Amino acid sequence: MLKIVEIENLTVQYPDVKALDDVSFEVNQGDFLGIIGPNGAGKSTLFDVMLGLNTKYKGTIKFFGEDIKKSKEYLKEIGYVPQKPIFEKNFPVTVIDVVRMGLRNETDENKIDEVLQQLWIHELRNRRIGDLSEGQQQRVFIAKALITNPKILILDEPVTGIDQQNIDLFYSILRELNSKRKITIIWSSHDLDAVNQLANHVACLNRTLFFHGESEKFFSNDELIKQYSEASMQEHMHHH
Ligand SMILES: Nc1ncnc2c1ncn2[C@@H]1O[C@H](COP(=O)(O)OP(=O)(O)OP(=O)(O)O)[C@@H](O)[C@H]1O
């Protein structure tokens, strides 16, 4: 099986807190990995490091077998959807403008249309981005991330503001991207049920990696889930 990502002994120390402590895991081609963890578990820190946004780490990260410190080429294969895309409410850009921003080369209108259809936002293409609901905005940012045909999609899932209907649509889109388009997905989520249903692998992060493996092995083990919930809860209380 082709290894897409190899993370070895990753440690990130901020001035006041060790956000990641000796984390190691691999992602194979075609995997759908759900990363779960309480607030402050280090999920965003992990993504920052993987995307080359934070280079102050110990350990090794390889994409497609190559150390990310050696080359930034791997970034071309990644579509990234941040937790909260930052833009002004009155930012005068439309849905199609935002998706077009994702293009690296010349504009390929056909490709834009295809992605808009795929994400169920074709009807919204001329609407101003700030006027859309959070669930609709999320789909626009996924479309933007997909416009370059990435091999990997990395999503930092927003937790609030999206209604159930949009969540269901979002999940069915992810499932289709993984199963039909064979995109490797790395997705951080607070929704354990959704991770159980969608992801074939799970990584439970809480500064250290509590568990990494097939989702079935985690979700069929009540004792493991209990231990993990307790550990997460303690960490949470400790920080608030
Ligand atoms: N740039 C930074 N400088 C210093 N500390 C940071 C920085 N970014 C994050 N931290 C700290 O590192 C820890 C991990 O934060 P991180 O944002 O990675 O967690 P998370 O799992 O993404 O949380 P959430 O689910 O709330 O988004 C937290 O204690 C946070 O306060």
The ligand as a MOL file (V3000), in Angstrom:
LIG
                    3D

  0  0  0     0  0            999 V3000
M  V30 BEGIN CTAB
M  V30 COUNTS 31 33 0 0 0
M  V30 BEGIN ATOM
M  V30 1 N 0.5770 29.6820 18.0180 0
M  V30 2 C 0.4800 29.1980 19.2600 0
M  V30 3 N 1.2730 29.6590 20.2400 0
M  V30 4 C 1.2010 29.1810 21.4900 0
M  V30 5 N 0.3410 28.2070 21.8840 0
M  V30 6 C -0.4790 27.7060 20.9490 0
M  V30 7 C -0.4630 28.1690 19.5970 0
M  V30 8 N -1.4000 27.4890 18.8870 0
M  V30 9 C -1.9600 26.6320 19.7620 0
M  V30 10 N -1.4350 26.7470 20.9880 0
M  V30 11 C -1.7660 25.9420 22.1770 0
M  V30 12 O -1.4810 24.5920 21.8470 0
M  V30 13 C -2.5050 23.7230 22.3220 0
M  V30 14 C -3.1150 22.9550 21.1520 0
M  V30 15 O -3.8690 23.8640 20.3540 0
M  V30 16 P -4.5440 23.4430 18.9610 0
M  V30 17 O -5.1790 24.6640 18.3900 0
M  V30 18 O -3.5550 22.7460 18.1280 0
M  V30 19 O -5.6610 22.4030 19.4380 0
M  V30 20 P -6.9680 21.8580 18.6830 0
M  V30 21 O -7.0240 20.4100 18.9540 0
M  V30 22 O -6.9440 22.2820 17.2630 0
M  V30 23 O -8.1420 22.5860 19.4500 0
M  V30 24 P -9.6490 22.9620 18.9380 0
M  V30 25 O -10.3970 21.6860 18.8260 0
M  V30 26 O -10.1510 23.8200 20.0660 0
M  V30 27 O -9.4900 23.7030 17.6470 0
M  V30 28 C -3.4910 24.5970 23.0700 0
M  V30 29 O -3.1640 24.5680 24.4570 0
M  V30 30 C -3.2450 25.9790 22.5040 0
M  V30 31 O -3.5300 26.9820 23.4490 0
M  V30 END ATOM
M  V30 BEGIN BOND
M  V30 1 1 1 2
M  V30 2 1 2 3
M  V30 3 2 2 7
M  V30 4 2 3 4
M  V30 5 1 4 5
M  V30 6 2 5 6
M  V30 7 1 6 7
M  V30 8 1 6 10
M  V30 9 1 7 8
M  V30 10 2 8 9
M  V30 11 1 9 10
M  V30 12 1 10 11
M  V30 13 1 11 12
M  V30 14 1 11 30
M  V30 15 1 12 13
M  V30 16 1 13 14
M  V30 17 1 13 28
M  V30 18 1 14 15
M  V30 19 1 15 16
M  V30 20 2 16 17
M  V30 21 1 16 18
M  V30 22 1 16 19
M  V30 23 1 19 20
M  V30 24 2 20 21
M  V30 25 1 20 22
M  V30 26 1 20 23
M  V30 27 1 23 24
M  V30 28 2 24 25
M  V30 29 1 24 26
M  V30 30 1 24 27
M  V30 31 1 28 29
M  V30 32 1 28 30
M  V30 33 1 30 31
M  V30 END BOND
M  V30 END CTAB
M  END
